[in-house]
Amino acid sequence: MEWFTFQPSVGLEPETQALFAEEIPVQQLASQYGTPLYVYSRKALEVSYQAYHKAMAEWPHLICYAVKANSNLAVLNVLARLGAGFDIVSVGELERVLAAGGDPAKVVFSGVAKQRHEIRRALEVGVHCFNIESEQELERIQEEALAMDKIASISLRVNPDVDAQTHPYISTGLKDNKFGIDINRAPAVYARAAELSHIEVVGVDCHIGSQLTTTEPFLDALDRLLLLMDQLKDRGIHLKHLDIGGGLGVQYQDETIPSPADYLVSVKQRLVEQGYGDVMLVVEPGRSIAAQAGIMLTRVELIKPTEQKNFAIVDGAMNDLLRPSIYSAWHTIVNTVVHSDVDSHVYDIVGPVCESGDFLGKERNLAIREGDLLAVYSAGAYGFVMSSNYNTRNRAAEIMVDGTESYVIRRRETVEEQFASESLLP
């Protein structure tokens, strides 16, 4: 990751390389803000977003960043300043977008369980559209729009039964997933939507999963969407936009990932071939914008050798970064200083939470000693947003680096703040 690089560090022994976040040594950040610590690069966020924008070129488009990947207000604000739209799944995410300066007219509201108060708030501020995930939801939105005398723009999220060939917990496009409407049922649901007084049909949406490493599943799903659009056109229903969702992966270990440009040139070619060269293209990237823009810093508290394993016990834990525990996810872990006088050993990197599943990485070859600062890469997406207070641990601070400057974008939580919403019995 070019925004987190090893460079010669002033003040350390000669020839020693240390990790920098943009132009700041991460050792300095850890000393200033403590650990565990999330560090994001503004430049990385901007470059990753612009990769999608440039790939679209002159094609009419809307890039809706998936807020669930990293919902910090400063992260959203960086993207809003670039003109990004946003993909949300709750009214809380909507309020975050608004607080960060996002344009509600560039918001698509996804999610399988939109509550009535959430629908009302989205209608009030004027979101771009609702991605409908069930027939029951369609009727609910009609009722709320009618009561408010608003027109609700909608897109059906169809389930094309395409195997994304990814982890089952993040696969969303199969028939046995909870998401979307069966593509074979979709024409009838579109016909019903077209009859409703306060519904405007504007698009079709599809999201088949996350961390996809090839374009084939995307294009397979797209072909099925285009057949559906042909069927709808024959029925007099003309869609204004095609939302192909998100899901493009990132390199955590040794994956080969297509670039947004490589992926989208194939999509645009398909659209032109099928006579849809004028349809607005909506994409919902999350991980591919935020993941490589962040690292998590954690300090080695103890090194514990046993007959079976060597454990490096760090101050970061599964409550801080959950992905390794629930997905067996691989995150590259490095010592932030290159030692010339320490031998390498194979370690399990584990935290202080009282669970055997509390680990950040297993069987990592590292030259480390107690007190060293480790960096967990690719932590900008699904890192802090999935953190918790398990074991009554305070959530980490978040820092944004911008060149030679660093900014606290979330201060470290305190125990008193954890207790603030709780009460003793009288």
N, C-alpha and C positions, 0 to 999 in steps of 0.2 A: 504494500500500500504506500503510494508515493507521498502521502501526507504524514506518515509516521515512519521516519527513516533513522538509521544509525549514522551518527556524525561524530567527528572528534569533539570531545567535551573539555572545555577549559576547567581547570581545577582538579581534574582526575589525573591518575598516573599517566605518564607518556604512552602514546599509542592506544590509549583506551577509547573505545567507541561507546557512545551512549545514545539512547533512543530520544528522538525529538518529535514533538507534535507541532507540525509546521516549523516555526522557528524557535520553539521553546523546549528546553530539556524537560522531559517528563519527571525527572527527579525533582526539579524545581516545583512543578505542579503538586507533586505528592507532599513535599515539605510544606507548601503553602496551604493546601486545602485538605490534607489528610487522605487516608485510604480506608476502605475501598473507594475508588473514584472513577466516575465516567468522564471521559475526555472526548469531545467532538471537534472536528475540524470544519470550520465554516466553508473553507475552500472546497473541501471534498463534497459537501452537500451541494454546493453551487455547480461544480463540474458534473456531478452525477445527474442532476436535474437537467442541465444544459445538453447532456448527451441525448436525452429524449427529445428535447425541444428541437435540436439540430436535425435529429433523425426524421422528424415530421416535416421539416422544411416548409414549403408553402401549402402543404395539405391542411385543410381545416381540421383543427384538433383541440382537444382539451386534455391536459395532463393533470390528473387528480391524484395527488400523493395520498397513499393509504395511511391515515393518521395513526392507526393501531401499531404501526411499526415503531414509531417514536413520536410521542405526542407532546414533548416539551414545547412550551410556548416559544422559546427562542428558535428552536428548530423550525417550527411552523412559520415563524415570522421571516426567517431567512428565505424560505421557499415562497411565501406570499409576496415578498418584495420582488421576486423573479417573475411573478404573474401566475404562479401555480394555482390550480384548483385542488380540491381535497375530496377524498373518499372517506366517508364517516360511517360508523356503525352504532352510534348512540348519540343522544342529545348532549351528553357530556363532551364528546368529541366535537360536536357542532359548536358548543360554547367556547371550547378551546380555539377553534378556527377563528371565530369572531373576535375573541380577545387578542389573538395574534395578528389581527389585521387582514384576515382572509376574506375574500369576496363570496358571500353566500350564493350568488348567482353562478359560481363555479364549483358548487358542492353537489356531489351525488351521495344520496343517503342509502346505504346498503344495510344488510343485517336481517336475520330471520324473525326477529321479535320486536318490531317497532311498537312501542306503547303509544296510546292515544295522545298523551301529553307531549310525547316526542314528535309525533306527526303534526300536532298543532303548532309547536314551536318552529318546525321546519317550514310549514306553510306561512307562518307569520313573517319570517325573515326572507322567504323567497328562494329556496334552494333550486338548483338547476333541475333536478329530478329525483324521484324515488326509484330505487331499483327494487321492484316488487318480487318477493320470494315465495308467495303463496296466493291462491285465490281468495282465501279469507282476508289476507292483508289488503288486497285490492278493494274489497268491499268496505273494510274499515277506513281506508284512506278516502274513499268516496263519501262516506258518512261524515267524516271530519271536515272535508273540503266543502261539502254542502252546508254544514252548520256554520262555517266561517265565510261562506260565499266566496270561496277561492277556487281557482282552477289548479289542480295538482298535475304537474307533468310527471309522467311515469315511463319507466322502461321495465320490461320483464327480464328478470335474471333467469335464463333458461339453463337447465342441466342437460348437457349434450351426451352424458355417459361416456366421457373420454377419460382414459387412464393417464394421469399426469406422471406416473412412474416416479412418485416421490414418497416421502414418509406418509403412512396412512393417516396420521393425525393432521396433516396439512394438505391432504388431497380432498378436493371439494366438488369435483365434477362427475362423480359416479352416481349411479342410481340409488345406492344405499347411503349416500351422504344426505345430511339434513337440508342442504342448500338448494335453492332454486326450484323451478317448475320444469317437469319433464318436457323435453323439447317436442315430444309427440302430442302433448296436451296443449302446448303453447298457442296454436292457432285459435282454438276455442276460447282461451283466456283473453287473447287479443281482441277477438270479436266481442266478448263481453265488455272489455274495457272501453271499446269504441262506442258502446251504447250508453255508457254512464255520463250523466250530465255535467259532472265537475271533474272529469278526468280527461287529460290530453295525452294521447299516446305519442311519444317522441322517439323511442329507441328500443334497442335490444341489448342485453348485457349478458356476459358470460365470464365466469372466473373458475378455472378448473383446479387450481391448487397453487402451492408456493414452492419456491426453490427448484424451479424447472431448469434443467441444464441443456435442453435441446429445443429447437423450434417446432419439431414435428407435432407434439401434442397441441400446441397453440394453433397450428395451421389445420390440424384435423378438426378441432373445435370450430375454427373459423369457417371451414367448408360447410359444416352443418348449420351454422348461423346463416350463411348466405342462401342455402336451400330454403331455410325458414323465411328469410326476407322475400324470396321469390314467391313463396306460397302466400304471404301476406299481401304482396303487391297485386297478385291475382284477385285478392278479395277486396281490393281498394284501400288497403292500409299501407301507407307509405311512411317509412321510418326516416327520421332526420339524422339520427346518430347510431353508431355501432360501437358499443363499449366492449373491448376485448379483455378487460380486467387487468390484473397484474400477474405476478408469479415468477417473473424472470429472476433466476438465481444469482448467487455470488460465489466467489471462490473462497470456501472455508479451508480447504485442504489442497486437493490436486484436481478439482473439477475444471473442465474446460467450458466456459460460459460464452454464449453468443453475446455480442454487444447489442445495445438498443438499436443501433443503425442496421446491423445484420438482420435482426429479428423483424424490424418494422419495414425494411425494404421488401421483404417477402410478403408481409401483410398487404402493403400498398399494391404490390404487383397482383395479388389475388383479387383485390377489390376492383382494379382496373379491368382485369380479364373478365370479371363477372358483371361488369356494367355499373359498378357502384363507385366510380371515381369521384363523385361529388359528395359522398356521405361524410359527415363529421366523424372523426375517429377519436374515441375516448380511451385512455389507458389509465390504469390505477397502480403504478409502481409504488412499492413501499420499501421492501428489503433492499432492492437494487439501488435505491437512492441513499438509504441511511446506514446500512450495515457496515460498509467499509469506511464510513466517516467517523467511526467511534472505536475506542478501546476502553477496557476497564483495567485500572491499575490496582494491584493488590500486593500487600507486604508479606514476606515469608516470616512467620512467627517462630516456627520450630521445624527442625528436620528430624524425623523420627525413623530410623532404620529398624527393620525387623528381619526375621529370617526369610520371610516371604516377599516383602516389598520394602521399598523406600518411600516414605511419605513426606511430602513438603506441605506442612500445615500453614495455610495462609489466612489472612483476615477477611478475604472475600469468601462468599458461600453461596449455596444454592438459592438462598433468599435474594441474593444480589443478582445472580445470573442463573436462570433456571434451565435454559436450553439443554445443557449437557445432561442434567438429571432426567428430564422428561422425554427428550428426543434422542438421547445418546449422541448429541451433537458434538462435532469436533470444532474447537476453536484453537487456532495456533496460539501458543503461549511462549513468550520469550523473556529472558532476563533483560532488563533495560540497560544493564551495563555488561560489557564483554570482559570477563575475567581472564587474565593470562596465567593465574596461579591457582586455579580451582579446577579439580578434575570433574568430568562429566559423569553423571549417573542417571539411571532411569528412575523417575519418580511418578507417583500418583499425586496430583495437586488437589488437595482436599481442604475443606473449610471447617469452621468450628460448629456448624449446626449438628444437632444430635440425630443424624440420619446416616445410614450407610450409603444412601444415594447422594450424599453431599460431596460432589466433586466438580472441579472445573475442567480437569483433563486427566487422563490415565496413560501411564507408560510413556512419559515424555523424557527425552534425553536432554538434561539441562546441567549446566555448570553453575551451581547456586550455593549460597550459604545463608545462614539465618540473618534476617534484616534486609535481604535483597528485595528489590522492587520488581515485580513481574508485570508484564502487560499481556492481557488477553485480547487478541485481535478480533475484528469483525463483530464488535459488540454494540454497534450503533443502532441496530434493529433488534427488536424483541429482547432487549437487555433490561434497561431500567423499567420499561413499561410493564414487565412481568414480575418485577421484584415485589417483595412483601416484608412484613414485620415478623415472620416466623421466628420463634425463639426469642421474641421481643428484641429483635435487632433493628436498629435505626437504618432507614434507607440511605443509600449513598448520596453524596453530592454529585452534581453534574456541572461540567465546565465546558465553555465554548472557547476554542482557540481561534484567533484571527490574526495571522502573521506573528508579530511579536507580542500581541496582547492576549490576555486571558480574562474571561468573564464568568462569574458565578451565575449560572442560569437556573440552578436549584441548590439552595443551601442544604447542608447535611441536616437530617431530621434529628430531633432530640427525644429522649424518653418522655419528657413532659408533654411533647406534642402527641406522642402515641397515646398517652393517657387522657388527653384533653376531651375526647368525646365520650368517655366512660364515666360511670357513676357507681358509688357504693350504695348498697341498700340503706334505707332510713333505719 
